[in-house]
Amino acid sequence: MNARAAMQSYGQVQVSAGVEDASPHRLIGMLYEGLLTRIAQAKGALQQKDIATKGKKVSEAINILMGLREFLDVDSGGEVAQSLDSLYDYIQRTLTQAHMKNDESKFDECRDLLLPITGAWAEIS
């Protein structure tokens, strides 16, 4: 899985409209936005008992997480990059649990873990 595939999971329209001219910083922001959207969509699909859509949205969210992990430079990013990698791995595992156990609280946990990072990332620009 590469970062481009993760961006495809973000959505074809958004990708073609914004990726071509986006800075690497903006690309990460787009991935965060797409990830939060997919988590909300998966939770909504669970509430609607739409198992197929829930599975699709969880899969898309995991693809985005994998793309975020590929953007990390653990060699020069030091402890911050390592911490983010661990967090992304945890969120990926938690999303899988949320899907398998139909547990809304796990989707909320993933969202709650991402919100501070997403906000901080937006402030950096």
Rosetta silent file (secondary structure, phi, psi, omega in degrees, C-alpha in Angstrom):
SEQUENCE: MNARAAMQSYGQVQVSAGVEDASPHRLIGMLYEGLLTRIAQAKGALQQKDIATKGKKVSEAINILMGLREFLDVDSGGEVAQSLDSLYDYIQRTLTQAHMKNDESKFDECRDLLLPITGAWAEIS
SCORE:     score description
SCORE:     0.000 S_00000001
   1 L     0.000  130.232  176.662    0.000    0.000    0.000 S_00000001
   2 L  -115.663  174.630 -176.976    1.433    3.367   -0.878 S_00000001
   3 H   -62.976  -34.371  179.248    0.423    6.903   -0.063 S_00000001
   4 H   -63.967  -41.372  177.724   -1.251    7.316   -3.448 S_00000001
   5 H   -63.748  -36.365  177.224   -3.484    4.304   -2.770 S_00000001
   6 H   -64.543  -40.929  178.646   -4.374    5.835    0.583 S_00000001
   7 H   -65.083  -33.443  176.880   -5.338    9.047   -1.144 S_00000001
   8 H   -63.171  -34.433  176.816   -7.546    7.046   -3.504 S_00000001
   9 H   -68.209  -23.924  177.842   -9.356    5.788   -0.424 S_00000001
  10 H   -65.602  -29.581  176.779   -9.909    9.412    0.512 S_00000001
  11 L   132.281  131.992 -175.188  -12.158    9.706   -2.509 S_00000001
  12 H   -59.791  -41.823 -177.715  -11.673   10.133   -6.218 S_00000001
  13 H   -65.503  -48.324 -179.368  -13.257   13.577   -6.445 S_00000001
  14 H   -63.058  -37.687 -177.875  -11.265   15.061   -3.589 S_00000001
  15 H   -63.943  -52.613 -176.378   -8.050   13.522   -4.886 S_00000001
  16 H   -66.698  -30.059 -177.822   -8.296   14.868   -8.389 S_00000001
  17 H   -79.361  -28.340 -171.362   -9.445   18.274   -7.156 S_00000001
  18 H  -124.465  -22.722 -172.574   -6.793   18.804   -4.496 S_00000001
  19 L   -71.649  -39.551 -172.902   -3.835   16.441   -4.636 S_00000001
  20 L   -56.413  -38.948 -176.801   -2.157   17.700   -7.768 S_00000001
  21 L  -105.613    2.238 -175.012   -1.364   21.126   -6.307 S_00000001
  22 L   -79.092  143.834  173.578   -1.267   20.212   -2.629 S_00000001
  23 L   -74.318  163.132  175.334    1.862   20.496   -0.540 S_00000001
  24 H   -56.677  -36.778  177.945    3.001   17.450    1.420 S_00000001
  25 H   -61.991  -45.470  179.880    1.651   19.176    4.531 S_00000001
  26 H   -65.958  -36.543  178.216   -1.767   19.619    2.927 S_00000001
  27 H   -59.497  -42.222  178.176   -1.749   15.995    1.722 S_00000001
  28 H   -63.599  -42.806  177.641   -1.371   14.802    5.303 S_00000001
  29 H   -59.494  -40.615  177.909   -4.221   17.096    6.330 S_00000001
  30 H   -63.927  -38.953  178.088   -6.386   15.628    3.579 S_00000001
  31 H   -64.529  -42.736  176.909   -5.590   12.133    4.810 S_00000001
  32 H   -60.291  -46.820  179.313   -6.594   13.081    8.357 S_00000001
  33 H   -59.461  -45.734  179.271   -9.854   14.583    7.096 S_00000001
  34 H   -63.729  -37.706  179.386  -10.573   11.510    4.998 S_00000001
  35 H   -64.828  -47.117  178.511   -9.775    9.199    7.890 S_00000001
  36 H   -62.451  -38.327  177.896  -12.151   10.987   10.247 S_00000001
  37 H   -63.242  -45.801 -178.478  -14.838   10.944    7.555 S_00000001
  38 H   -64.539  -37.753  178.066  -14.451    7.206    6.973 S_00000001
  39 H   -63.772  -44.628  178.213  -14.633    6.480   10.696 S_00000001
  40 H   -63.529  -39.763  179.076  -17.847    8.502   10.975 S_00000001
  41 H   -66.503  -39.053  178.527  -19.271    6.761    7.906 S_00000001
  42 H   -64.381  -43.320  178.153  -18.406    3.331    9.317 S_00000001
  43 H   -63.415  -42.370  177.918  -20.103    4.195   12.603 S_00000001
  44 H   -62.527  -40.786  178.380  -23.144    5.492   10.735 S_00000001
  45 H   -64.635  -38.246  176.272  -23.298    2.334    8.646 S_00000001
  46 H   -61.258  -45.069  179.953  -23.157    0.264   11.840 S_00000001
  47 H   -63.097  -32.407  179.245  -26.056    2.255   13.268 S_00000001
  48 L   -87.106   -1.023 -178.125  -28.016    1.675   10.053 S_00000001
  49 L    61.471   32.946  176.936  -27.090   -2.036   10.133 S_00000001
  50 L   -98.014   83.437 -172.629  -25.446   -1.665    6.715 S_00000001
  51 H   -63.906  -38.261 -179.244  -22.702   -4.225    7.239 S_00000001
  52 H   -63.343  -46.386 -179.822  -21.316   -4.031    3.691 S_00000001
  53 H   -66.670  -39.660  178.057  -20.820   -0.274    3.849 S_00000001
  54 H   -57.325  -47.169  179.754  -19.360   -0.525    7.350 S_00000001
  55 H   -62.232  -41.505  179.445  -16.783   -3.003    6.096 S_00000001
  56 H   -63.534  -44.066 -178.082  -15.956   -0.857    3.081 S_00000001
  57 H   -70.329  -36.648  175.023  -15.476    2.282    5.188 S_00000001
  58 H   -63.962  -43.541  178.396  -13.341    0.489    7.765 S_00000001
  59 H   -60.626  -43.485  178.092  -11.199   -0.878    4.943 S_00000001
  60 H   -63.433  -41.452  178.585  -10.829    2.606    3.453 S_00000001
  61 H   -62.275  -42.112  179.128   -9.903    4.020    6.869 S_00000001
  62 H   -65.048  -39.497  176.422   -7.248    1.340    7.327 S_00000001
  63 H   -61.187  -40.183  178.000   -5.840    2.109    3.878 S_00000001
  64 H   -65.375  -42.796  176.570   -5.564    5.768    4.838 S_00000001
  65 H   -58.580  -41.459  178.195   -3.802    4.832    8.078 S_00000001
  66 H   -63.158  -38.306  176.195   -1.348    2.756    6.099 S_00000001
  67 H   -64.813  -42.158  176.888   -0.704    5.757    3.872 S_00000001
  68 H   -60.804  -39.507  179.292   -0.113    7.974    6.900 S_00000001
  69 H   -65.729  -33.639  178.688    2.369    5.444    8.227 S_00000001
  70 H   -69.663  -27.742  178.313    4.222    5.520    4.920 S_00000001
  71 H   -72.246  -21.123 -177.398    4.607    9.296    5.188 S_00000001
  72 L   -67.483  138.689  174.318    6.421    8.919    8.503 S_00000001
  73 L  -111.920   88.273 -174.769   10.195    9.314    8.470 S_00000001
  74 H   -68.276  -22.474  179.066   11.148    7.330   11.538 S_00000001
  75 H   -69.983  -48.318 -178.837   14.866    7.889   10.914 S_00000001
  76 H   -99.149  -13.801 -179.414   14.779   11.683   11.135 S_00000001
  77 H   -82.185  -11.653  175.641   11.409   12.042   12.886 S_00000001
  78 H    56.848 -139.611 -174.404   12.696   10.481   16.069 S_00000001
  79 H   -63.881  -35.644 -179.661   10.353    9.920   18.976 S_00000001
  80 H   -63.302  -47.493  179.975    7.459   11.846   17.409 S_00000001
  81 H   -63.891  -40.061  178.796    7.442    9.651   14.300 S_00000001
  82 H   -65.529  -39.810  178.605    7.730    6.508   16.392 S_00000001
  83 H   -65.821  -42.672  177.771    4.862    7.624   18.618 S_00000001
  84 H   -63.626  -40.084  178.903    2.667    8.407   15.613 S_00000001
  85 H   -60.955  -43.910  178.154    3.493    5.030   14.087 S_00000001
  86 H   -63.989  -40.974  178.733    2.443    3.307   17.307 S_00000001
  87 H   -64.070  -46.177  179.314   -0.729    5.381   17.475 S_00000001
  88 H   -60.734  -40.047  177.730   -1.648    4.615   13.857 S_00000001
  89 H   -63.276  -43.751  179.120   -1.056    0.920   14.516 S_00000001
  90 H   -62.441  -45.224 -179.917   -3.285    1.057   17.601 S_00000001
  91 H   -62.501  -40.178  178.203   -6.036    2.876   15.717 S_00000001
  92 H   -60.423  -46.118  179.017   -5.841    0.315   12.917 S_00000001
  93 H   -65.251  -37.971 -179.735   -6.249   -2.539   15.385 S_00000001
  94 H   -68.737  -38.550  175.182   -9.066   -0.720   17.185 S_00000001
  95 H   -61.828  -40.670  178.274  -10.927   -0.109   13.915 S_00000001
  96 H   -62.545  -42.631  177.242  -10.654   -3.805   13.154 S_00000001
  97 H   -63.446  -43.251  179.607  -12.105   -4.605   16.586 S_00000001
  98 H   -58.263  -41.637  179.990  -14.891   -2.067   16.089 S_00000001
  99 H   -67.410  -48.763 -175.493  -15.778   -3.741   12.814 S_00000001
 100 H   -67.706  -35.585 -175.394  -15.598   -7.296   14.090 S_00000001
 101 H  -100.353    0.902 -176.437  -17.491   -6.611   17.336 S_00000001
 102 L    50.166   53.584 -173.397  -19.893   -3.977   15.961 S_00000001
 103 L  -111.513  102.186  179.926  -18.727   -1.686   18.754 S_00000001
 104 H   -58.844  -35.248 -176.798  -19.623    1.988   18.281 S_00000001
 105 H   -64.050  -29.083  177.262  -17.469    2.997   21.231 S_00000001
 106 H   -69.822  -37.136  174.980  -14.361    1.739   19.405 S_00000001
 107 H   -63.691  -42.092  178.800  -15.143    4.014   16.459 S_00000001
 108 H   -63.088  -40.134  179.138  -15.532    6.889   18.932 S_00000001
 109 H   -60.833  -44.630  179.441  -12.216    6.000   20.561 S_00000001
 110 H   -61.512  -45.710  178.451  -10.441    6.148   17.194 S_00000001
 111 H   -59.678  -46.194 -177.019  -12.026    9.509   16.406 S_00000001
 112 H   -64.984  -31.295  176.553  -11.127   10.875   19.829 S_00000001
 113 H   -72.335  -33.249 -177.182   -7.503    9.811   19.407 S_00000001
 114 H   -82.162  -31.105 -174.207   -7.273   11.478   16.003 S_00000001
 115 H   -56.195  -45.949  179.898   -8.987   14.796   16.747 S_00000001
 116 H   -64.767  -36.680  179.841   -6.134   16.386   18.737 S_00000001
 117 H   -69.019  -43.357  178.979   -3.572   15.361   16.131 S_00000001
 118 H   -61.719  -43.949  178.393   -5.733   16.582   13.272 S_00000001
 119 H   -63.725  -43.107  179.264   -6.265   19.908   15.036 S_00000001
 120 H   -64.022  -40.782  179.823   -2.585   20.296   15.817 S_00000001
 121 H   -62.169  -42.232  179.856   -1.668   19.481   12.221 S_00000001
 122 H   -64.989  -34.382  179.372   -4.056   22.154   10.939 S_00000001
 123 H   -69.184  -27.580 -177.458   -2.523   24.702   13.340 S_00000001
 124 H   -63.814  -34.102 -176.341    0.978   24.037   11.997 S_00000001
 125 L   -64.333    0.000    0.000    0.148   25.508    8.606 S_00000001
